Amino acid sequence: MALAPAGAPVDTVVLDFGNVLVGWDPYGAFPGRPRAEVASWMAEIDFPAFNLAQDAGRSWADARATLDDRPHLQPLLDEYVAGFPGTLTGPVPGSAELVEELGAAGVRLLGLTNWSAELFRHAAGAAPATTRLEHVVVSGRVGLAKPDPAIFRHLAATHDVDPARAVFVDDGPANVATARQLGFHAVRFTDTPALRAALRSLGLPVRR
């Protein structure tokens, strides 16, 4: 991979999926349960860390087995996996239009998402823009998850990405910080209009 000179123009956009292209609310897997009950379950299993292990390649069967000594936690885990499509709330407003616009302008579009390999199939139906990208690195498939620098290096090496010519977009501060440390332009996503402004400031051809 040939590195671009300092100040080279950005020609690649790398997009996170969850809450950037597709809305995700884990409570959506439990439509029949009180939110407080689900929150208590999530707290007891430390849901962010527990879920990240599947994002990094652990199977849901193996995840369930880790709760064999706390079997009272397993039914809601089973509900989460079965109800996962309900966690996906549809396209993030404005994201599909932005992806189409960037693609039409010839900007290279890639995905880098923390997502269980077993559940990734649900992404396309919830947000068709996720299928418009040239390549997508799915953490659960490669056994690495953000913010581990190794997954960014995997993206760069596997898909010939020069960080100096690429902007990485994610809603997670730790992921953005890692990308920046590795030489990517990095934008923390808040909403699509703000992302448009950030991309314009990097010289990318997007409308206001």
C-alpha positions in Angstrom: 0.0 0.0 0.0 1.5 3.3 -1.1 1.0 6.0 1.5 -0.3 9.4 0.3 1.8 12.5 0.9 0.9 14.8 3.8 -2.1 16.9 3.0 -3.4 14.4 0.3 -7.1 14.7 -0.4 -9.6 12.4 1.3 -11.1 10.0 -1.2 -12.4 7.2 1.1 -15.2 7.2 3.8 -15.3 4.4 6.3 -18.7 4.1 8.1 -19.7 2.4 11.3 -23.2 0.9 11.1 -25.0 1.0 14.4 -26.5 4.4 15.1 -24.7 5.8 12.0 -26.4 4.0 9.2 -28.9 1.9 11.1 -30.6 2.7 14.4 -30.0 0.2 17.2 -31.8 0.0 20.5 -31.2 -3.2 22.4 -34.4 -2.8 24.4 -36.3 -3.4 21.2 -35.7 -7.1 21.5 -38.0 -7.2 24.6 -41.3 -5.6 23.5 -43.3 -7.5 26.2 -41.1 -6.8 29.2 -40.9 -3.7 31.4 -37.9 -1.6 30.6 -36.8 -1.7 34.2 -36.7 -5.5 34.2 -34.5 -5.5 31.0 -32.3 -2.8 32.5 -31.7 -4.9 35.6 -30.8 -7.9 33.4 -28.4 -5.9 31.3 -26.7 -4.5 34.5 -26.3 -8.0 35.9 -24.6 -9.4 32.8 -22.7 -6.1 32.1 -24.4 -6.0 28.7 -21.9 -3.7 26.9 -19.0 -6.0 27.7 -21.0 -9.2 27.2 -22.2 -8.1 23.8 -18.8 -6.9 22.7 -17.5 -10.5 23.1 -20.0 -11.6 20.4 -18.9 -8.6 18.3 -15.4 -9.9 18.6 -16.3 -13.4 17.4 -17.7 -15.4 20.3 -20.8 -17.4 19.3 -24.1 -16.8 21.0 -24.1 -20.5 22.1 -20.8 -20.0 23.8 -22.1 -16.8 25.4 -25.1 -18.6 26.8 -22.8 -21.3 28.2 -21.0 -18.6 30.2 -24.2 -18.1 32.1 -24.7 -21.8 33.1 -23.8 -20.9 36.7 -26.5 -18.1 36.6 -29.3 -19.8 34.7 -31.9 -17.2 35.6 -30.1 -14.9 33.2 -30.4 -17.2 30.2 -34.1 -16.7 29.2 -33.6 -13.0 28.5 -30.5 -13.8 26.5 -32.5 -16.2 24.4 -35.1 -13.5 24.0 -32.5 -11.0 22.9 -31.1 -13.2 20.2 -34.5 -14.2 18.9 -35.8 -10.7 19.1 -32.7 -9.0 17.6 -34.5 -7.7 14.5 -36.6 -5.6 16.8 -33.4 -3.8 18.0 -32.9 -2.3 14.6 -35.0 0.8 14.2 -34.4 1.5 10.5 -32.2 3.9 8.6 -30.7 6.7 10.6 -32.4 9.9 9.1 -30.5 11.2 6.1 -28.0 8.4 6.0 -29.2 6.6 2.9 -29.3 9.8 0.9 -25.7 10.7 2.0 -24.4 7.2 1.0 -26.0 7.5 -2.4 -24.6 11.0 -2.9 -21.1 10.0 -1.9 -21.2 7.0 -4.1 -22.5 8.9 -7.1 -19.6 11.4 -6.7 -17.1 8.5 -6.9 -16.1 8.5 -3.2 -14.9 5.1 -2.1 -17.3 3.8 0.7 -16.4 1.1 3.2 -17.9 -0.2 6.3 -16.3 -1.1 9.7 -18.9 -2.4 12.1 -18.9 -4.1 15.5 -21.6 -6.8 14.8 -22.1 -10.4 15.7 -21.4 -12.6 12.7 -24.5 -14.6 13.4 -26.8 -11.6 13.4 -25.3 -9.4 10.7 -27.7 -10.8 8.1 -30.4 -8.5 9.6 -28.5 -5.3 8.7 -29.5 -5.1 5.1 -33.2 -5.3 5.7 -33.2 -2.7 8.3 -31.1 -0.2 6.4 -30.5 -1.0 2.7 -27.8 1.7 2.5 -25.5 -0.8 4.3 -25.4 -2.9 1.1 -24.2 0.1 -1.0 -20.7 -0.1 0.3 -17.7 -1.5 -1.6 -16.6 -3.7 1.3 -17.7 -4.2 4.9 -15.4 -5.5 7.7 -17.7 -7.2 10.2 -16.0 -7.6 13.6 -17.6 -10.9 14.4 -16.3 -12.4 11.2 -12.7 -11.3 11.6 -12.5 -11.9 15.4 -11.6 -8.4 16.2 -13.7 -5.5 17.5 -13.3 -1.7 17.8 -11.7 0.0 19.6 -8.9 -2.6 19.1 -6.4 -1.0 16.7 -5.9 -4.4 15.1 -9.3 -4.2 13.3 -8.4 -0.8 11.8 -5.1 -2.2 10.6 -7.0 -5.2 9.2 -9.3 -2.9 7.3 -6.3 -0.9 5.9 -4.3 -3.9 4.9 -7.1 -6.0 3.5 -8.8 -3.3 1.5 -5.8 -1.1 0.6 -6.9 1.9 2.7 -4.4 4.7 3.4 -5.6 6.3 6.6 -4.3 9.7 5.5 -6.8 9.7 2.6 -9.7 8.2 4.6 -12.2 9.5 7.1 -13.7 7.2 9.7 -17.1 7.9 11.1 -18.4 6.3 14.3 -20.7 7.3 17.2 -18.3 5.8 19.8 -15.7 8.2 21.2 -13.2 5.4 21.9 -13.4 4.1 18.3 -13.0 7.6 16.9 -10.0 8.2 19.2 -8.3 5.0 18.0 -8.9 5.8 14.4 -7.3 9.2 14.9 -4.3 7.8 16.6 -3.8 5.5 13.6 -3.7 8.4 11.2 -7.3 8.4 10.0 -9.3 11.6 9.8 -12.1 10.7 12.3 -15.5 12.2 12.9 -17.7 11.3 15.9 -21.2 10.9 14.5 -24.1 12.9 16.1 -26.5 13.3 13.2 -26.3 13.3 9.4 -26.4 17.1 8.9 -23.4 17.5 11.2 -21.6 14.7 9.4 -22.3 16.4 6.1 -20.6 19.6 7.4 -17.6 17.6 8.7 -17.2 15.8 5.3 -17.4 19.1 3.4 -14.7 20.5 5.7 -12.5 17.6 4.6 -13.1 18.5 0.9 -15.6 15.8 0.1 -18.3 16.7 -2.5 -21.5 16.7 -0.4 -24.4 19.2 -0.4 -25.4 21.3 2.5 
